[in-house]
Amino acid sequence: MVTHLFMRNKNLKQIFKWPIVLGVLTLFGLIIALLEDGVLESISLVALSIPIIVIIYFYYRN
Amino acid sequence: MGSIKTWAWVHKWSSLVCTVFMLLLCLTGLPLIFGHEIGHLLGDEVEPPTMAADTPLASMDAVIASAKARYPNDVVQYVFKEPDESTFWFVSLGKTPLDQDNKFLMIDSRTAKILNEPKFDEGFMHVMLRLHVDLFAGLPGMLFLGLMGFLMVIAVVSGVILYAPFMRRIAFGEIRKNRAAKLKRLDTHNFLGVVTLVWVFVVGLTGVVNAWSELVVNYWQADQMAEMVAPYKDLPPPTRFASIQAGIDVAKKVEPDLNLAFIAFPGTAFSTQHHYGIFMNGNSPLTARLYKPVLIDAQTAELTDSREIPWYMTAFLISQPLHFGDYGGMTLKVIWAILDILTIIVLWTGLMLWWKKRNQDVPDIETQIRLSEAY
């Protein structure tokens, strides 16, 4: 697989798009879970799980 | 943005200095996340007897009397509790109010009977805690680990800046597993590092804030406590003490919407020689940690003063749950543990990336990036 040799250089926006999305999700989860014990807490726990799922998915695909 | 070369230098050295300590903090932090559960498993913790939920609580005076009956020559330092637990109190006693070599009693809050005498200062979990907090070196140890945490924050920031050039030609999440081992290591380091970034940053930064806790509390005493108790400055310490339950009742009138969180007895770090420091808290994960101090005259059980805690105490108190991950039940603890392990992998792959090429004639960073792309 040498596709990357023919790939054009990515710009900063392309490089950081997904890290920023996952970072915002993490920050949202960390802060919202502090505020309330109920539904918001469950939502923030889901938000905090997504980066972990992303890591496992990308690491073990193929 | 400065040259990539400079950032590579910053990333290398800030990481190298702190990595060993960060590995230690990650490894000792792992059991600490589950401290409560491990305590149960080791059988160190005693369950209080089950009683109807509306069983009235014993007077705090009776609780204190039980503790004093067990240790008649000691003074009571603090009464505190587990979060979300109202069936028992912990009472700490020592030779003096500031005695660090103290004893703990677990006392049933409904019957005032002593349930257990937990040893918080020995055993496996205590070793983990001390290694994590101060390396058994007291305040200098805490501040040293705080400095290492600060270096880690620098390593994280420089790591993000280096992430960009390494990712110019590979897709997000791409791990080149089928080529050189060092490429797999590099991609794993970059990918796991960037995805866990915000968590590592928050836990690292709040850890640094926690490292300053002793100094923050000292400053708060010198600043606000001194102001609140100024009229008592020249009085001799009291010899007779009013009922602590009467003091709690006064505090509950001052803050009817809050609950009793902990009591600091006269002469301890959170009170004065003349006062019971009664600390109230709310019910949400956040307000449960933002204590409201109510100072009660220890001789008359009358209110002396109560005011909001200052911003620096608020910052310190909010940084605790964000560091411990103890505010979202078992699910959050498991998330904390997984992210902790992922951080260990980032630290380890980073260390290996450096170790494997330490004796090689290493080309400069821009050539390295090009080489990594050309594979």
Interface residues (C-beta under 8 A of the other chain):
Chain A: M1 H4 L5 M7 N9 K10 L12 I15 F16 K17 W18 P19 L22 G23 T26 L27 L30 A33 L34 L35 E36 D37 E41 S44 L45 L48 S49 P51 I52 V54 I55 Y57 F58 Y59 N62
Chain B: Y163 A164 M167 R168 R169 I170 A171 F172 G173 E174 I175 K177 N178 T188 F191 L192 V194 V195 T196 L197 V198 W199 V202 S284 P285 L286 I318 P321 L322 Y327 G328 G329 T331 L332 I335 I338 L339 L342 E373 A374
